[in-house]
């Protein structure tokens, strides 16, 4: 009889301790997982804490100047006029035109004729940026013009020189006095649509 009591007690302890051990083992694994997640959060917090807001704000400001939202025609004109004046050039006239991509024109024509816009070219043809061409009429000497081009090259805003025509500065066609020339310049620049 004592052997039966011992076996029953041993079986009772076994059936009682095994589930407790299994629960403890699961809780230990869950605790290890939680501690790992806490460590990852600490590392992420350290990265966020080392984030230099001022530096990134300055970088974003430069990016906005390089490709502003909207045409930014007033800022563009002030920039180009400043470049001209700083290099000793007289800015006679400025003309700003939006450049339509051939694919965009085809899309708008198809849309106007009743066919779904973008049906022939697919939906992936829309660009995220738009182009404008700025035509400038400048008057000055060649050295000043080279300084103007260098200023355009070093400017934060992206300028692509498309065409330059150089003529005598005197409208009568005679030899220019003091090496004054007329520079007709087409510059392409970019912007992000406002919508």
Secondary structure, 3 states (H helix, E strand, C coil): CHHHHHHHHHHHHHHHHHHHHHHHHHHHHHHHHHHHHHHHHHHHHHHHHCCCHHHHHHHHHHHHHHCCECCCHHHHHHHHHHHHHHCCCEEEEEEEEEECCHHHHHHHHHHHCCCCCCCCCCHHHCCCEEEEEEEEEEEECHHHHHHHHHHHHHCCCCEEEEEEEEEECCCCCCCCHHHCEEEEEEEEEEEECCC
